[in-house]
Amino acid sequence: MIDLKDDLKTDLENEQPRHVPKDVTKDVTKDVTKDVTKDVTKDERVLRIIEEIKADSRITVDNLAEKSNVNRRTVLRDLEKLQEECVIKRFGGRKNGHWWIVKGKEI
């Protein structure tokens, strides 16, 4: 039986794909940084989260993520920070819970 993997491996090692620039990571990093900075800053995002909680104390993390145009994990980190700073509190569970903005801590 012929082992084609070794033949393919040597061919692939010797060829540089024509459609991929040599330094892909430089271009990707530049593009990602540009895309992130054109979006909302963290402070603006946190303010938006607080405004959304004011409007609907039962808003879900998924809804906050969608409205803030970020992923769920980012919202969870923002909410955790707001809770650590005693700006918001969570009462109840994920399904039946609600958010509460601590009086005197409104931004």
MOJONOR-V937529 format. One record per residue. N is the residue number from 1. RES is the residue in one letter. D_CENTER is the distance of its C-alpha to the mean C-alpha in whole Angstrom. Layout:
BEGIN
n->[N,N]
res->[RES,RES]
d_center->[D_CENTER,D_CENTER]
END
This chain:
BEGIN
n->[1,2,3,4,5,6,7,8,9,10,11,12,13,14,15,16,17,18,19,20,21,22,23,24,25,26,27,28,29,30,31,32,33,34,35,36,37,38,39,40,41,42,43,44,45,46,47,48,49,50,51,52,53,54,55,56,57,58,59,60,61,62,63,64,65,66,67,68,69,70,71,72,73,74,75,76,77,78,79,80,81,82,83,84,85,86,87,88,89,90,91,92,93,94,95,96,97,98,99,100,101,102,103,104,105,106,107]
res->[M,I,D,L,K,D,D,L,K,T,D,L,E,N,E,Q,P,R,H,V,P,K,D,V,T,K,D,V,T,K,D,V,T,K,D,V,T,K,D,V,T,K,D,E,R,V,L,R,I,I,E,E,I,K,A,D,S,R,I,T,V,D,N,L,A,E,K,S,N,V,N,R,R,T,V,L,R,D,L,E,K,L,Q,E,E,C,V,I,K,R,F,G,G,R,K,N,G,H,W,W,I,V,K,G,K,E,I]
d_center->[49,47,44,42,39,41,42,38,37,39,39,35,36,38,36,33,31,33,29,27,27,28,26,23,20,21,21,17,16,18,16,12,13,15,12,10,13,14,12,12,12,11,14,14,11,13,16,15,14,17,19,18,19,22,22,22,22,21,18,16,12,12,13,12,8,10,12,10,8,4,4,6,6,4,7,9,9,10,13,14,15,17,19,20,21,23,21,20,22,21,24,25,23,20,22,25,23,22,21,23,23,26,29,29,25,24,23]
END
